[in-house]
Amino acid sequence: MKKILILTFVIIFIGCKSDVELSMERGIQFYEWQLFDKAILEFNQVVLMLPDDPRKLTYEETEMLSRAYYNLSIAHLKLGRTDFADNYILKAYQLSPTEENWNLLNDLKSNQK
């Protein structure tokens, strides 16, 4: 019986998502429902819950923060707020210089010319 309780506790503990992950998932769901303002609020929560100093971030947190900034950029673009989109995609690229971040950064800069 004791082993079953310990195993149950371990499964529940491992299966629980962090507040950061839940905010990211809610933001993505709001975005898919085209509720861009609510999506922005959730992605901002992700940013606020993670450390400001990139040196204090784990690899996973760095990826999550970069993704939150990328999502903020896309959501602001949907609302026609290109100034905000520029700022957020630059932050995303600085954290994680992926091809996806680079392409969006270049697209925004090309559209401004």
WOHUKA-V780806 format. One record per helix or strand of 2 or more residues. SS is the DSSP state (A for helix, B for strand). FROM is the first residue (numbers start at 1). LEN is the number of residues. If there is no record, write none. Layout:
BEGIN
ss = (SS	SS)
from = (FROM	FROM)
len = (LEN	LEN)
END
This chain:
BEGIN
ss = (A	A	A	A	A	A	A)
from = (2	19	36	54	59	82	99)
len = (14	14	14	3	20	14	14)
END
